[in-house]
Amino acid sequence: MPHLFDTLIRLVSLIDGSGAAPRLADVGIRDGRITRIDAPGAIDPDTASHVVEGHGMVLAPGFIDVHTHDDTNVVRQPEMTPKISQGVTTVIVGNCGISAAPVTLAGDPPDPMNLLGRAEAFCYPNFQAYVEAVNAAQPAVNVAALVGHTALRSNHMDRLDRAATPDETAAMRAQLEEALAHGALGLSTGLAYANAFCAPTEEVLALAEPLADAGALYATHLRSEFAEILDAMDEAFRIGRHARVPVVISHLKCAGVPNWGRSGEVLDALEGAQRWQPVGCDCYPYTASSSTLDLKQVTSDFDIQVTWSESHPAMGGRLLADIAAEWNVDLLEAARRLQPAGAVYHCMEDADVDRILRHPATVVGSDGLPNDPLPHPRLWGAFPRVLGHYARDRELFPLTVAVNKMTGLSAERFGLTERGFVREGYWADLVLFDAATIRDAASFTDPMQPAEGIAAVWVNGALSWQQRAATGVRAGRFLPRGSRATA
């Protein structure tokens, strides 16, 4: 009998990414796409080259990590083990105003672009070069990309502690337009960081103007996630209205002890904006953030764990307070001595994370930092944590809602066509998992641990991860912007 399918996955509880109730099904794959979805037993297993028994486990769309800093790692470390091991089949890079392309460096990458690697990792002077490099590397996951505002500033400005001139803004805009022509999803900013903080709103308004014609979007690490968060949100909404594009607020949070409990008013502001314009947000399922060691965030209100330090590498993994005590200096002076450095900030409370994660506008992004020697556990565990800790154990939302926040809603928001749903004709990005056992194993003290309960992962129809091990097959590709993004 001729083989009609490359792979047949039998007797699964199908959660298709739409939020609809699960149903038992068999799913057939051919030439990288889902070609048939039918009742259990309706597809003859002899018509498939390879048969996988689902045993009633959940089959869902591959997870879409909408907020990553995997820009250079998808080329330098194409196995992408931290992501494929947790069921992620697509990563969106270029967040927080920092991107690998287009970039031309005169020296070391400015903070926080150093989160993406050292100077030699930035070898893509235009966006098309980056696209070609991703496809040549053929990473284990698909890659879609935003263009970073700070990266553009670094290309065209002699110093970043000022506003761009009209000529510099025009040069940045030309590079952005080139990237949009080659499939970039849109523009991202990281206005909280020192090397973008001096950019006035008008600079971003001018830069964002080409986005609408390209069907692109604006994603932003707000100018403040602390006391001034509502003002920062208003700025983001203003930019979206001016550019006539959807706005995505990156890793929405209420950071800092004085901000705890404000998630209600923050979400009210988001809902208010939604009445007039498309607005969404992403969130990671933890009460700790991670970035470079930022002097503005140094406080004694919560624990700050140093993850790396170029000047004092032995201090990686230790609490900033303990380092300061050992050196007999205050926290700010200790942080100055450690720079450049990275840190984990235990700056949020559970109730705010719950409220934001549960909100219908929220999708899931890990915000993992793959180049940290001691990364935040979100790099390896964000998606299983949503499914296990939040959906199953704490019942924050149904499993179908959790999957939708990590698949279909994400694909629609970022304009990833024929992804994010288990539908006939769509690309076969799929994850098979045990809903009863799935959990994140990564911790703050032992963060590089693959999740439990992930049985198999397919990327573009290719079996890429099975029973806690990579298969050695890498089938990812660059995904250009598809249909118009929504929020």
WOPENOR-V696608 format. One record per backbone hydrogen bond with DSSP energy under -0.5 kcal/mol. CO is the residue of the C=O (numbers start at 1). NH is the residue of the N-H. If there is no record, write none. Layout:
CO_NH, CO_NH
//
This chain:
2_4, 5_49, 6_50, 7_29, 8_10, 8_52, 9_27, 10_54, 11_56, 12_14, 12_25, 13_15, 13_59, 14_16, 14_23, 15_61, 16_422, 23_14, 25_12, 26_38, 27_9, 28_35, 28_36, 29_6, 29_7, 30_33, 32_428, 33_30, 33_35, 34_425, 36_28, 38_26, 39_42, 42_44, 44_47, 45_48, 47_4, 47_5, 50_8, 52_10, 52_54, 54_57, 57_13, 58_60, 58_433, 59_15, 60_431, 63_65, 63_89, 63_90, 64_66, 65_92, 67_367, 68_95, 70_74, 72_75, 72_76, 73_77, 75_78, 77_80, 78_140, 80_83, 80_84, 81_85, 83_86, 83_88, 84_87, 87_63, 89_142, 90_65, 91_93, 91_144, 92_68, 93_146, 95_98, 97_150, 97_151, 110_113, 110_114, 112_115, 113_116, 114_117, 118_121, 119_122, 121_123, 124_102, 124_103, 126_130, 127_131, 128_132, 129_133, 130_134, 131_135, 132_136, 133_137, 134_138, 134_139, 139_476, 142_91, 143_479, 144_93, 145_185, 147_188, 148_152, 149_153, 150_154, 151_155, 152_156, 153_156, 153_157, 165_169, 166_170, 167_171, 168_172, 169_173, 170_174, 171_175, 172_176, 173_177, 174_178, 175_179, 176_180, 177_181, 178_182, 179_182, 179_184, 180_183, 183_481, 185_217, 186_147, 187_219, 188_149, 189_221, 190_193, 193_196, 193_197, 194_198, 196_199, 198_200, 200_203, 200_204, 201_205, 202_206, 203_207, 204_208, 205_209, 206_209, 207_210, 208_211, 210_214, 211_214, 211_215, 211_216, 212_215, 215_485, 217_187, 218_248, 219_189, 220_222, 220_250, 221_191, 221_192, 225_255, 226_229, 228_232, 229_233, 230_234, 231_235, 232_236, 233_237, 234_238, 235_239, 236_240, 237_241, 238_242, 239_243, 240_244, 240_245, 246_218, 247_280, 248_220, 248_250, 249_252, 249_282, 253_255, 256_259, 256_260, 257_260, 259_262, 262_266, 263_267, 264_268, 265_269, 266_270, 267_271, 268_272, 269_273, 270_274, 271_275, 272_275, 273_276, 273_277, 277_279, 278_247, 280_249, 281_363, 282_252, 283_365, 284_286, 287_348, 289_345, 291_343, 292_294, 293_295, 294_297, 295_298, 303_346, 304_306, 304_320, 305_344, 306_317, 308_342, 312_315, 313_316, 315_318, 318_306, 319_323, 320_324, 321_325, 322_326, 323_327, 324_328, 324_329, 330_334, 331_335, 332_336, 333_337, 334_338, 335_339, 336_339, 338_311, 340_310, 341_293, 342_307, 342_308, 343_291, 344_305, 344_346, 345_289, 345_347, 347_256, 349_353, 350_354, 351_355, 352_356, 353_357, 354_358, 355_359, 356_359, 359_362, 361_281, 363_283, 364_66, 368_69, 368_370, 369_372, 372_375, 376_379, 377_380, 377_381, 378_382, 381_385, 382_386, 383_387, 384_388, 385_389, 385_390, 386_391, 387_392, 388_393, 389_394, 390_396, 398_402, 399_403, 400_404, 401_405, 402_406, 403_406, 403_407, 404_407, 404_409, 404_410, 405_364, 406_64, 407_411, 408_412, 409_413, 410_414, 411_415, 411_416, 412_415, 412_486, 415_417, 415_482, 416_419, 418_427, 421_423, 423_426, 426_34, 427_429, 428_430, 428_461, 429_62, 430_458, 431_60, 431_433, 432_455, 432_456, 433_58, 433_435, 434_437, 434_438, 439_452, 446_443, 447_449, 452_439, 453_434, 453_455, 454_468, 455_467, 456_432, 457_464, 457_465, 458_430, 459_462, 462_459, 462_464, 464_471, 464_472, 465_457, 466_469, 469_466, 472_474, 473_475, 477_143, 478_480
//
